[in-house]
């Protein structure tokens, strides 16, 4: 087994979000609401630029969140265009896709983590918000994400 070098100063200390990829967000919300989980609301991010594996792409999807204590449950339904969310559905089906960790300086933190050896899978940016997903699912089966959301 490969040996890993520990990341010194890390953003992976406070979880903000559990990201689930689903085929039908409306059915999923209906099911979770029947269990008493809700209310769901649109994710407060206006992502205007998107990249998958370094290539600028046009993609569309729906994302809804619900607060569960200090953590959000994010439901993501990919609709159009290439994305790691469609890849996930094809390879694994619905389920937990990523753990999201809040950061203040998204671009700076991404740059630092790339220098420490993490590989960017997908990212999106908008006015004062955005996310970066790192290729960390080979061990543990889940992607790690850093994100900056708009104030609630």
N, C-alpha and C positions, 0 to 999 in steps of 0.2 A: 504494500500500500504506500502511496505517495506521502511524503512528509510535507506538512504545511507550516509556513512561517506565520506566527501570530501577527495580526494587524495591531499596531500600537494604539494610536488614537483612533477610536472607532465610533461611527455613528450608530452602531447596532446595539444600543443599550436601552432604548425606550421605544416600545412598539406602539405605533399609532393605528395600524390598519392590518386586517386580514383580508386578502383579496381572493375572491372566488370567481372562477370562470364558469358561466352557465350558458346553456343553449337558448333558453326562453326566460328572460328576466321577469316577465309578467307572471308566469306560472310559479317561478321561484319565490317572488314576493308574496303571491297569494298563499303559498304553502307556509312560508315563515310567519306571515301575519296570522294564519290560523293557529300557529303555536304560541302566539303572543309576542312575537319579535317584530318590532316596528315602532314608529312609522319610518318608512324609507323615504329618502329625499334625494334629489339629484346631487351628484358630487360637485362641490363648489370649486371647479377648476375650468378654465376656458383654454384648452390646449389648442394652439393654432399651428404649431410645427411639430412633426413627428418623424422619427427615424427608426428603422429596424436594421440592426447589424450595420450601422453606419450609413445606410442609404435612405435618403429623404423619401417618404411615402405619403400617400393619401390613404387614410383609413377612417372608418366610422364605426362607432359602437355606442352602446348605452352603458351608463354606470350609475348605480344607486347605492346609497350608504345608509346605515343605521348605526346610531351610537349605542354601544354596549359597555357602559361604564366609560373608562378612559380610551377604549379601543373602538374603532369603526369596523363594521363588516361591510366590505365593498363587494357588490355584485357587478360583474362585467359580462356583457353580451356583445361579442364582436359581430359586426354587420357587414362591412365591406373592406376590401383592401388587405394586403398582407400584414399579419401581426403575429406576435408570439401567443396571443390568445387563441387564434384559430389553430395554430400548431398544437397547443396544449389540448384543445378539444379533440383533435384528430388522433393524437398520441395516447392520451389518458382519459378522455371524457371529462365530464364536469368535476369540479372539486377545487380544493385549496391550491391556489397558484402562487401567491407571494405573501411575504411579510413586509409591511411598509414601515419605515423608520423616518421620523421627521428630522429635517435639517434646515438651517437658516440659509446657508450659502450652497445652493444646489450645484452650480457649476464647479465651484471650488472643491466641494466634497467629492463630486464625480471624478474630477481630475486627480485628486489625491488617491482615491481608491483604484483608479486605473493604473497609476504609477506603482501601487502596491500589488498589482497583478490581477485585479478583477477585470472581467471582460463585459462590456456593455452589450446587452441584447436588444433593448428597445428603450427609447426615451421620447418624451414629449415636453414641450415648453409652451408657455403662454405668458400673458402679462402678470408678472410677479408670482408665478406658480409653475409647477412642473413635476416631473418624475424621471427616474432612471431605474431600469431593471437590469440587474447584473446576472450573469450566467453562473448561478450557484446551485442549480437544482440537481446536478449529477450526484452530489452527496447530500442526502437528506430529502431529496425530492421536492424542494421548494425554492423559488426564486427570491432573492433579497432585493428590496426596492428602497431607494431614498426618495423622499418627496417633500415638496413645499406646497402647502395648500393655502388658500385664501383664508383670512380670519373668519371665524364662524359668527 
